[in-house]
Amino acid sequence: MKEKQRATNKLSEKEKNILEGFIKYLKLRGITSYDRYEGYVKEFLEYLSCLEIDYKLLRPNDIDDYRTACLTEQKGCARGTVNNKLTRIKSFYRYLIKKKIIYASPFQGYRGLKRGRIIPKNILSIEDIGKLLDNFSLKTDLDLMIYSMVELLYGSSLRISEVSNLKIEDLDFEREYVYVTNFKNNEERLRFPVSAVSLKAIKRYMKYVRDKIASDNDLKEGWLYPRQKHTTHRCLVNRKLKSECLRLGLKKISTHSFRHSSATHMLRKGAGIREVQAMLGHKRLSSTEIYTRVVKDDLKKVVKTFHPRELSDD
């Protein structure tokens, strides 16, 4: 995750003191690259704060989620960079054990990334996506805003950074297109389709909510969603998803789960790999092929469960 992507949530005083103690410990050990440790650990603690995860209660699954976020969000980090980040964060947790702040490291058994692409694990089934979206709690203005964002994330396979930076002029309601600025080369690319459900959610948000929660400057500049001062859109949506998944009995997902799920569901429904590649905006086909591996794994499970030769006792 790049600097401009980091959550702006401030660390608590206790977290600041612990981080300062860790840096002093590194200096006493003669480690000269302590600033790199400090940057990576601070970024990680802010990420956990964004998701309301207590760093002392970290689980291996939380580490996997962070690793996936580093690899997939915006430009993404190289595998070597992700390994470097997590190696230093792992050292921080060894320090917490040394200071008896925790008694066991969540990094026990953790291994760095190897070559090859990771198959996404945070994918919901078509049924579970339907359950989540059809039963989304809409009690507040913020809920209506987040729901419209979620529909775009899934319906158009967008990244949260792309949704956050949309302007009204980027939406073509008549032809059901959305134009997204490509952060890699700063060029616009056409994203389609915007589903009727997504457009309905956006129109409802614009009619009842946008003018109330957006600043005068946001409205003047035409931003679809208000600029965030104290937290990021990713934080807001992830917190809402956490509570909704808990309420509905679904496994925990993040904003990027919708992009993974959308691609996988399109392939399951018979879409061609090139069509999905265009929908995701991937330059390389290899980036899209990871989703075909998910579908192939599904087919293997089906064969093992239902094929008569697999069921035979002979």
C-alpha positions as CSV (number, residue, x, y, z in Angstrom):
1,M,0.0,0.0,0.0
2,K,1.4,3.3,-1.0
3,E,1.9,6.3,1.2
4,K,-1.1,8.2,-0.2
5,Q,-3.2,5.2,0.5
6,R,-2.4,4.8,4.2
7,A,-5.2,5.3,6.6
8,T,-5.1,8.7,8.3
9,N,-6.3,7.2,11.6
10,K,-4.0,8.4,14.3
11,L,-2.4,5.9,16.7
12,S,-3.3,5.9,20.3
13,E,-0.8,7.3,22.8
14,K,-0.2,3.8,24.1
15,E,0.6,2.5,20.5
16,K,2.9,5.5,20.0
17,N,4.8,4.7,23.2
18,I,5.2,1.1,22.3
19,L,6.4,2.0,18.8
20,E,8.9,4.5,20.3
21,G,10.1,1.8,22.7
22,F,10.6,-0.6,19.7
23,I,12.7,1.9,17.8
24,K,14.8,2.6,20.9
25,Y,15.3,-1.2,21.2
26,L,16.5,-1.4,17.6
27,K,18.9,1.5,18.0
28,L,20.4,-0.2,21.1
29,R,20.9,-3.3,19.0
30,G,22.8,-1.2,16.4
31,I,20.2,-1.6,13.7
32,T,20.7,1.4,11.4
33,S,17.6,0.8,9.2
34,Y,15.3,1.5,12.2
35,D,13.4,4.2,10.1
36,R,12.3,1.4,7.7
37,Y,11.0,-0.6,10.7
38,E,9.2,2.4,12.1
39,G,7.5,3.1,8.8
40,Y,6.3,-0.4,8.1
41,V,5.1,-1.1,11.7
42,K,3.3,2.3,11.8
43,E,1.6,1.6,8.5
44,F,0.6,-1.8,9.8
45,L,-0.8,-0.4,13.1
46,E,-2.8,2.2,11.2
47,Y,-4.2,-0.5,9.0
48,L,-5.3,-2.5,12.1
49,S,-6.8,0.6,13.6
50,C,-8.7,1.2,10.4
51,L,-10.3,-2.2,10.7
52,E,-10.7,-1.9,14.5
53,I,-8.4,-4.9,15.1
54,D,-6.4,-4.9,18.4
55,Y,-2.8,-5.4,17.5
56,K,-2.4,-7.6,20.7
57,L,-5.1,-10.0,19.4
58,L,-3.8,-10.4,15.9
59,R,-4.6,-13.7,14.2
60,P,-2.8,-15.4,11.3
61,N,-5.8,-14.7,9.1
62,D,-5.4,-11.0,9.7
63,I,-1.8,-11.3,8.5
64,D,-3.0,-13.0,5.3
65,D,-5.5,-10.2,4.7
66,Y,-2.8,-7.5,5.1
67,R,-0.5,-9.4,2.8
68,T,-3.3,-9.6,0.1
69,A,-4.1,-5.9,0.6
70,C,-0.4,-5.0,0.0
71,L,-0.3,-7.1,-3.2
72,T,-3.6,-6.0,-4.7
73,E,-4.6,-2.5,-3.7
74,Q,-3.8,0.3,-6.2
75,K,-0.4,-0.4,-7.9
76,G,0.3,-3.1,-5.4
77,C,3.7,-3.9,-3.7
78,A,6.3,-6.3,-5.2
79,R,6.6,-9.6,-3.4
80,G,10.0,-8.7,-2.1
81,T,8.6,-5.5,-0.6
82,V,5.8,-7.4,1.1
83,N,8.2,-9.9,2.5
84,N,10.3,-7.0,3.8
85,K,7.3,-5.4,5.4
86,L,6.2,-8.5,7.2
87,T,9.7,-9.5,8.3
88,R,10.0,-6.2,10.1
89,I,6.5,-6.5,11.6
90,K,7.3,-10.0,12.7
91,S,10.3,-8.5,14.6
92,F,8.0,-6.0,16.3
93,Y,5.9,-8.9,17.6
94,R,9.0,-10.6,18.9
95,Y,9.7,-7.4,20.8
96,L,6.1,-7.4,22.2
97,I,6.8,-10.9,23.5
98,K,10.1,-9.8,25.0
99,K,8.3,-7.0,26.8
100,K,5.6,-9.5,27.9
101,I,2.9,-7.4,26.2
102,I,1.8,-10.6,24.4
103,Y,2.7,-14.2,25.1
104,A,2.6,-15.8,21.6
105,S,3.4,-14.4,18.2
106,P,0.7,-14.6,15.5
107,F,3.6,-15.0,13.1
108,Q,4.5,-18.4,14.4
109,G,4.8,-20.6,11.3
110,Y,4.5,-17.7,8.9
111,R,6.5,-18.1,5.7
112,G,7.4,-15.4,3.2
113,L,5.9,-15.2,-0.3
114,K,7.2,-17.5,-3.0
115,R,7.2,-16.9,-6.7
116,G,3.9,-17.3,-8.5
117,R,0.6,-15.6,-8.0
118,I,-1.6,-16.1,-4.9
119,I,-5.1,-17.5,-5.5
120,P,-7.5,-15.1,-3.8
121,K,-9.2,-16.7,-0.7
122,N,-11.5,-13.9,0.3
123,I,-14.2,-14.8,-2.3
124,L,-17.9,-15.0,-1.4
125,S,-20.2,-17.4,-3.3
126,I,-22.9,-15.9,-5.6
127,E,-25.5,-16.8,-2.9
128,D,-23.6,-15.1,-0.1
129,I,-23.0,-11.9,-2.2
130,G,-26.8,-11.9,-2.8
131,K,-27.5,-12.4,0.9
132,L,-25.1,-9.5,1.8
133,L,-26.4,-7.0,-0.8
134,D,-30.1,-7.9,-0.5
135,N,-30.0,-7.5,3.3
136,F,-27.7,-4.6,3.6
137,S,-28.6,-2.5,6.6
138,L,-29.6,1.1,5.5
139,K,-30.4,3.0,8.7
140,T,-28.2,6.1,8.2
141,D,-27.1,8.4,5.4
142,L,-23.7,6.9,5.6
143,D,-25.2,3.4,5.1
144,L,-26.8,4.6,1.8
145,M,-23.5,6.0,0.6
146,I,-21.5,2.9,1.5
147,Y,-24.2,0.6,-0.1
148,S,-23.9,2.6,-3.4
149,M,-20.1,2.1,-3.3
150,V,-20.4,-1.6,-2.6
151,E,-22.7,-2.1,-5.5
152,L,-20.1,-0.4,-7.7
153,L,-17.3,-2.5,-6.3
154,Y,-19.1,-5.7,-7.2
155,G,-21.2,-4.7,-10.2
156,S,-18.3,-3.1,-12.1
157,S,-15.3,-4.9,-10.5
158,L,-13.8,-1.7,-9.4
159,R,-11.2,-1.0,-6.8
160,I,-12.1,1.1,-3.7
161,S,-9.6,3.7,-4.8
162,E,-11.3,4.0,-8.2
163,V,-14.8,4.3,-6.6
164,S,-13.5,6.9,-4.1
165,N,-12.2,9.1,-6.9
166,L,-15.2,9.2,-9.1
167,K,-16.9,12.4,-10.2
168,I,-20.4,12.9,-11.4
169,E,-19.1,13.5,-14.9
170,D,-17.5,10.0,-14.9
171,L,-21.0,8.4,-14.8
172,D,-23.0,7.9,-18.0
173,F,-26.4,7.0,-16.7
174,E,-28.0,6.8,-20.1
175,R,-25.6,4.4,-21.7
176,E,-24.7,2.7,-18.3
177,Y,-20.9,3.4,-18.5
178,V,-18.5,4.6,-15.8
179,Y,-15.2,6.2,-16.7
180,V,-12.3,5.5,-14.3
181,T,-8.9,7.2,-14.2
182,N,-6.2,4.6,-14.5
183,F,-3.8,5.4,-11.7
184,K,-0.9,3.6,-13.5
185,N,-0.8,5.8,-16.6
186,N,-3.3,8.6,-15.7
187,E,-5.4,7.7,-18.7
188,E,-9.1,7.1,-18.7
189,R,-10.4,3.6,-19.5
190,L,-14.0,2.6,-20.1
191,R,-15.6,0.3,-17.6
192,F,-18.8,-1.4,-18.3
193,P,-21.4,-2.4,-17.6
194,V,-22.7,-0.4,-14.6
195,S,-25.6,-2.6,-13.6
196,A,-29.1,-1.2,-13.2
197,V,-29.0,-2.0,-9.5
198,S,-25.7,0.0,-9.1
199,L,-27.2,3.0,-10.9
200,K,-30.3,2.8,-8.8
201,A,-28.3,2.8,-5.6
202,I,-26.2,5.7,-6.8
203,K,-29.2,7.8,-7.8
204,R,-30.8,7.2,-4.4
205,Y,-27.6,8.3,-2.7
206,M,-27.4,11.4,-4.9
207,K,-31.0,12.3,-4.3
208,Y,-31.2,11.8,-0.5
209,V,-27.7,11.9,0.9
210,R,-24.9,13.5,-1.2
211,D,-25.9,17.2,-0.6
212,K,-26.1,16.6,3.1
213,I,-22.7,14.9,3.7
214,A,-20.6,16.5,1.0
215,S,-18.8,19.8,1.6
216,D,-19.5,22.9,-0.5
217,N,-16.1,22.4,-2.1
218,D,-16.9,18.7,-2.9
219,L,-20.1,19.7,-4.5
220,K,-18.4,22.5,-6.5
221,E,-15.7,20.2,-7.8
222,G,-18.3,17.5,-8.7
223,W,-17.0,14.6,-6.5
224,L,-19.5,11.8,-6.3
225,Y,-18.3,10.9,-2.8
226,P,-17.1,13.4,-0.2
227,R,-13.4,13.8,0.4
228,Q,-12.5,12.2,3.8
229,K,-10.6,14.2,6.4
230,H,-10.1,11.8,9.3
231,T,-10.3,8.4,7.7
232,T,-10.4,6.8,4.3
233,H,-13.4,5.4,2.3
234,R,-11.7,2.0,2.6
235,C,-11.9,2.2,6.4
236,L,-15.5,3.3,6.3
237,V,-16.6,0.5,4.0
238,N,-14.5,-2.2,5.7
239,R,-16.0,-1.4,9.1
240,K,-19.5,-1.6,7.7
241,L,-18.7,-4.9,5.9
242,K,-17.3,-6.3,9.2
243,S,-20.5,-5.5,11.0
244,E,-22.8,-6.7,8.2
245,C,-20.9,-10.0,7.7
246,L,-21.0,-10.6,11.4
247,R,-24.8,-9.9,11.5
248,L,-25.5,-12.1,8.5
249,G,-23.2,-15.0,9.5
250,L,-20.9,-14.5,6.5
251,K,-17.1,-14.8,6.5
252,K,-15.2,-11.6,6.9
253,I,-14.4,-9.8,3.7
254,S,-12.8,-6.5,2.6
255,T,-13.5,-4.0,-0.2
256,H,-11.2,-5.9,-2.6
257,S,-13.2,-9.1,-2.0
258,F,-15.9,-7.8,-4.4
259,R,-13.4,-7.5,-7.2
260,H,-12.2,-11.0,-6.7
261,S,-15.7,-12.3,-6.3
262,S,-17.0,-10.5,-9.4
263,A,-14.2,-11.9,-11.6
264,T,-14.7,-15.4,-10.4
265,H,-18.5,-15.3,-10.7
266,M,-18.3,-14.0,-14.3
267,L,-16.0,-16.9,-15.2
268,R,-18.4,-19.4,-13.5
269,K,-21.3,-18.0,-15.5
270,G,-19.4,-18.6,-18.7
271,A,-17.6,-15.3,-19.5
272,G,-14.5,-15.6,-21.6
273,I,-11.1,-14.9,-20.0
274,R,-10.5,-12.0,-22.4
275,E,-13.8,-10.4,-21.5
276,V,-13.0,-10.6,-17.8
277,Q,-9.5,-9.2,-18.5
278,A,-11.1,-6.2,-20.2
279,M,-13.6,-5.8,-17.3
280,L,-10.8,-5.8,-14.7
281,G,-8.5,-3.5,-16.8
282,H,-5.6,-6.0,-16.6
283,K,-2.9,-5.4,-19.1
284,R,-1.5,-8.9,-18.8
285,L,-3.7,-12.0,-19.2
286,S,-1.6,-13.7,-16.5
287,S,-3.2,-11.3,-14.0
288,T,-6.6,-12.5,-14.8
289,E,-5.7,-16.2,-15.1
290,I,-5.5,-16.6,-11.3
291,Y,-9.3,-16.5,-11.3
292,T,-9.5,-19.4,-13.7
293,R,-7.5,-21.4,-11.2
294,V,-10.2,-20.7,-8.6
295,V,-12.9,-22.0,-11.0
296,K,-10.8,-25.1,-11.9
297,D,-10.5,-25.9,-8.1
298,D,-14.3,-25.6,-7.9
299,L,-14.6,-28.1,-10.7
300,K,-12.2,-30.5,-9.0
301,K,-14.4,-30.4,-5.9
302,V,-17.5,-31.0,-7.9
303,V,-15.9,-34.1,-9.6
304,K,-14.8,-35.5,-6.3
305,T,-18.2,-35.0,-4.7
306,F,-20.6,-35.9,-7.5
307,H,-18.8,-37.9,-10.3
308,P,-20.0,-41.5,-10.3
309,R,-16.5,-42.9,-10.7
310,E,-15.4,-41.0,-7.6
311,L,-18.4,-42.3,-5.7
312,S,-17.8,-45.9,-6.7
313,D,-16.6,-48.3,-4.0
314,D,-14.8,-50.5,-6.6
